Amino acid sequence: MERTRIAGGAPDCRNDDCPTVYATDRGTIAVQGDILERQTPEGEAVVEIPEGVLREAFHALGW
């Protein structure tokens, strides 16, 4: 899967460890964030990202 950063991941982040929103070549949106303590199916996780990163992503996508 190829991904393109559309929000977050500020230049001052180290080792790609900042909340980030990506568009994928599969027509999906992927998010990177801190894992929250919540039971999920295997292979899934609930992540938390700042509201501002989502707003930036919506703007970048023209939503």
C-alpha positions as CSV (number, residue, x, y, z in Angstrom):
1,M,0.0,0.0,0.0
2,E,1.3,3.4,-0.9
3,R,0.4,6.4,1.3
4,T,0.6,10.1,0.9
5,R,0.8,12.4,3.9
6,I,-2.1,14.9,3.8
7,A,-2.0,16.3,7.4
8,G,0.1,16.2,10.5
9,G,3.6,14.8,10.7
10,A,5.2,18.2,11.3
11,P,8.8,18.7,10.1
12,D,10.0,18.7,13.7
13,C,8.7,15.2,14.4
14,R,11.3,12.5,14.8
15,N,11.1,9.0,13.4
16,D,7.6,9.5,12.0
17,D,6.2,9.4,15.6
18,C,3.7,12.3,15.3
19,P,-0.1,12.1,14.6
20,T,-0.5,12.0,10.8
21,V,-3.3,11.4,8.3
22,Y,-2.5,9.7,5.0
23,A,-4.4,9.0,1.7
24,T,-3.7,5.6,0.3
25,D,-3.6,4.2,-3.2
26,R,-6.5,2.0,-2.2
27,G,-8.9,4.9,-1.9
28,T,-8.8,4.9,1.9
29,I,-7.6,7.2,4.7
30,A,-5.1,5.9,7.2
31,V,-4.3,7.6,10.5
32,Q,-1.3,7.4,12.8
33,G,-1.7,8.2,16.5
34,D,-1.3,7.1,20.1
35,I,-3.0,3.8,20.8
36,L,-5.9,4.0,23.3
37,E,-6.6,1.3,25.8
38,R,-9.6,-0.3,24.2
39,Q,-10.3,-3.9,23.2
40,T,-10.4,-4.2,19.4
41,P,-10.4,-7.1,16.9
42,E,-7.0,-8.6,16.1
43,G,-5.1,-6.4,13.6
44,E,-7.0,-3.2,14.6
45,A,-6.4,-0.4,17.1
46,V,-8.2,2.7,18.2
47,V,-5.9,5.7,17.9
48,E,-6.1,9.3,19.1
49,I,-5.0,12.2,17.0
50,P,-5.4,16.0,17.6
51,E,-8.6,17.6,16.1
52,G,-6.4,20.1,14.3
53,V,-4.7,17.3,12.3
54,L,-8.2,16.1,11.2
55,R,-9.2,19.6,10.2
56,E,-6.0,20.0,8.2
57,A,-6.7,16.7,6.5
58,F,-10.3,17.7,5.6
59,H,-9.0,21.0,4.2
60,A,-6.3,19.2,2.1
61,L,-8.9,16.9,0.7
62,G,-11.3,19.8,-0.1
63,W,-14.0,18.6,2.3
